[in-house]
Amino acid sequence: MQKIKSDTSKIRKWLPLILCVLSFSSCVLWIEAPSHIEQIEDDEYVGKTLLIHHSAGGFTLKEHWYFGKQSGDSYFYSKHLDKNSDLPPKLYKIVAKYQEYYHGFKRLLFGKYGITQYLIEFVDGKTDKRLFMSALKRRKCKEQINLTDPDTGIKIDFVCD
């Protein structure tokens, strides 16, 4: 009996510290709650083809962590690049629509929804990472009516430059 009493006294001694650490951890998790991304219902842009010029920007790895993140996830960023670049434009196809959802403190500040993003892929082949692009209207992508790629014969719906 003496041994059992001794073990519970050690737990009682450390219990306030354990509770303090757990409380602090839950507060940090609530404040820094990572967002999550999930695929949502397609809209009128899914299935469209994009011709993206080098001058419009490029893809960079997503630095922040979120639930659902995969290795190599990248996003399109607008960077003022040389308009006279010799790099040819690339054809992409929008394959899915994703929504970012906030949790914790971010949700209080910004609301439930984060950025709506489109998953795009190269038309001429798959890549080993997911490429995301936010709304086309903000990206200065102009809708095209009668434009086709001369090399592939694929109809181009938007040109981003």
matplotlib code that plots the C-alpha trace (Angstrom):
import matplotlib.pyplot as plt

x = [0.0, 2.8, 4.2, 0.9, 0.5, 4.1, 3.3, 0.2, 2.0, 4.5, 1.6, -0.1, 3.2, 3.5, -0.2, -0.2, 2.8, 1.2, -2.1, -0.3, 1.7, -1.5, -3.4, -0.6, -0.3, -4.1, -3.9, -1.0, -2.8, -6.0, -4.0, -1.8, -4.4, -3.3, -5.8, -6.9, -7.5, -10.1, -11.4, -14.8, -17.4, -16.1, -17.1, -17.0, -13.2, -12.4, -11.5, -10.4, -6.9, -4.4, -1.5, 0.8, 3.7, 6.9, 6.3, 3.1, 5.1, 6.0, 5.5, 7.2, 6.8, 4.2, 6.2, 3.3, 1.9, -1.7, -3.8, -3.9, -0.5, 1.5, 5.2, 6.0, 2.8, 3.4, 1.5, 1.6, 3.0, 2.9, 6.4, 7.4, 9.7, 11.3, 8.6, 11.2, 12.0, 12.8, 11.1, 8.1, 4.7, 3.3, -0.1, -1.9, -5.3, -7.4, -8.3, -10.0, -11.1, -9.9, -10.9, -8.8, -10.6, -9.3, -9.4, -8.8, -7.7, -7.3, -11.0, -11.9, -9.9, -10.5, -13.7, -14.1, -12.9, -9.4, -8.3, -10.1, -7.4, -7.4, -5.3, -3.6, -1.5, 0.8, -1.1, 1.9, 2.5, 2.2, 4.3, 5.4, 3.9, 0.6, 0.4, -2.2, -3.3, -5.8, -8.6, -8.0, -9.4, -6.8, -4.0, -4.7, -5.7, -7.7, -10.4, -10.0, -12.6, -11.0, -7.4, -5.8, -2.2, -0.6, 1.6, -1.0, -4.3, -5.7, -8.2, -6.8, -9.4, -7.2, -3.9, -2.0, 0.8]
y = [0.0, 2.4, 2.1, 3.0, 6.1, 7.1, 6.8, 9.0, 11.7, 12.0, 12.4, 15.0, 16.8, 17.0, 17.4, 21.2, 21.4, 18.9, 20.8, 24.0, 22.6, 21.1, 24.3, 26.3, 23.8, 24.0, 27.8, 27.8, 25.3, 27.5, 30.6, 29.0, 26.5, 25.4, 25.8, 22.9, 22.7, 20.5, 20.0, 21.6, 21.5, 22.5, 25.8, 27.3, 27.6, 23.9, 22.3, 25.6, 26.0, 28.7, 30.0, 31.5, 33.8, 33.9, 37.6, 36.8, 35.2, 31.7, 28.9, 28.7, 26.2, 26.9, 27.5, 27.4, 24.1, 23.1, 19.9, 18.2, 19.6, 17.4, 17.4, 19.9, 21.9, 25.2, 28.3, 30.9, 34.2, 37.4, 38.8, 41.6, 39.8, 40.9, 41.4, 40.7, 37.3, 34.6, 31.8, 30.4, 30.5, 27.2, 25.6, 24.5, 23.0, 23.8, 20.3, 21.1, 23.8, 23.9, 26.0, 26.9, 26.9, 28.7, 27.5, 29.1, 32.7, 33.1, 32.2, 35.0, 37.5, 36.5, 34.4, 30.7, 30.8, 31.4, 31.7, 29.8, 28.1, 26.1, 23.1, 23.3, 20.8, 21.0, 20.2, 18.3, 16.1, 15.5, 17.0, 15.6, 18.4, 20.1, 23.6, 26.0, 29.3, 31.7, 33.6, 34.3, 37.8, 39.0, 37.4, 39.6, 36.6, 37.7, 35.4, 34.4, 33.4, 32.2, 31.3, 27.9, 26.7, 26.3, 23.4, 21.2, 22.6, 23.0, 25.8, 28.4, 29.9, 32.4, 34.1, 35.4, 37.9]
z = [0.0, 0.8, -2.8, -4.5, -2.3, -3.2, -7.0, -6.8, -4.8, -7.7, -10.2, -8.0, -7.8, -11.6, -12.4, -12.3, -14.7, -17.0, -17.1, -17.7, -20.6, -22.1, -21.7, -23.3, -26.2, -26.9, -26.9, -29.4, -31.6, -31.6, -32.4, -35.0, -36.3, -39.7, -42.5, -44.7, -48.4, -50.1, -53.6, -54.2, -57.0, -60.4, -61.9, -65.4, -65.4, -64.8, -68.2, -69.7, -71.2, -70.2, -72.2, -69.6, -70.8, -68.8, -68.2, -66.2, -63.4, -62.3, -59.8, -56.4, -53.6, -50.9, -47.7, -45.2, -43.9, -44.1, -43.8, -47.2, -48.3, -50.6, -51.3, -54.0, -53.9, -55.7, -56.4, -59.2, -58.2, -60.2, -60.5, -62.7, -65.1, -68.3, -70.9, -73.7, -72.4, -75.1, -73.1, -74.9, -73.2, -71.8, -72.1, -68.9, -68.3, -65.2, -63.8, -60.4, -58.0, -54.4, -51.4, -48.4, -45.1, -42.0, -38.4, -35.0, -34.8, -38.6, -38.8, -36.4, -38.4, -42.0, -41.9, -42.8, -46.3, -47.6, -51.2, -53.9, -56.1, -59.3, -59.8, -63.2, -65.2, -68.2, -71.3, -72.8, -69.7, -66.0, -63.4, -60.1, -58.1, -57.8, -59.4, -58.0, -59.4, -57.8, -59.5, -63.2, -63.2, -60.7, -62.7, -65.7, -67.8, -70.8, -72.1, -75.8, -78.3, -81.5, -80.4, -80.9, -80.3, -83.7, -82.5, -80.9, -82.3, -78.8, -78.2, -75.8, -73.5, -71.5, -72.1, -69.1, -69.8]

ax = plt.figure().add_subplot(projection="3d")
ax.plot(x, y, z, "-o")
ax.set_aspect("equal")
plt.show()
